[in-house]
């Protein structure tokens, strides 16, 4: 199998290594000539996971048509803010039946579309598109650390195709048909991780962290349910699993950003320094838009949106949250 991997960030680089173990060739598309040259010349990504040596059958190009030429399967791993434009450019070179896996997490602003839906809207044939999510920090994946993920797909055979490609003794893969649940979880956990980082940055303790994570999971469950997904998905790898990893790990850019934001570092400053998109900051706005359109209450997410984009101070956001009167623990989950 020849695999096209569209994207060259840390997660795309780690997954390229996973796919290379079972594929004949993995061709990565990189936006930067420097990145492509580093992968081709030294088998290393010069910007992300710089100490990780990629297998010899991984090559890179800055030409989308070249990356997609002869691909038996395609994996998209570009930031959510660029996914539509990249898919639009790639659509001309993608055959109608080629299986596609989405690694990107988020919800598109204004449209409210999930990332797999963005892909489908540009390349067509939604039944051949799958989505992967789970507690998977690239830094640990590339070292061979034991991890697991869930692949969701409308067509079970598409899920099996990508499971066969990426499964290993160290990377366990489970299957699901709840694409909505898996993708909403993947988008929202990044927002909750920002809140956890802010909490740590302000000196709050373990009780507060547990409060944020569990109430955050309740928010995720309400939106999954309202969007037509299965609330039980939130108990799995894409929900609780990814939430734990993203909210507690030193590798989490969303948590780390929240911590630094609590110390006065702006979003632009953080992203410029790290060369990474804080997906939770993007999702805070698009998830809030979607929740309002569906009449779903997600107070933690609304608070992040208010502090990042509407000038609300952290003290005022906390005051708004703690002034709320607690109600039923699992409200919003009944039809």
Buried (B, 14 or more C-beta within 10 A) or exposed (E): BBBBBBBBBBBBBBBBBBBBBBBEBBBBBBBBEEBBBBBBEEBBBBBBBEEBEBBEBBBBBBEBEBBBEEBBBBBBBBBBBEBBEBBEEBBEBBEEEBBBBBBBBBBBBEBBBBBBBBBBBBBEBBEBBBBBBBBBBBBBBBEEEEBBBBBBBBBEEBBBBBBEBBBEEBBBBBBBBBBBBBBBBBBBBBBBBBBBBBBBBBEBEEEBBEEBBEBBBBBBBBBBBBBEBBBEBBBBBBBBBBBBBBBBBEBBBBBBBBBBBBEEBEBEEBBEEEEBBBBBBBBBBBBBBBBEEBEBBBBBBBBBBBBBEEEBEBEEBBEBBEEEEEEEEEEBBEE
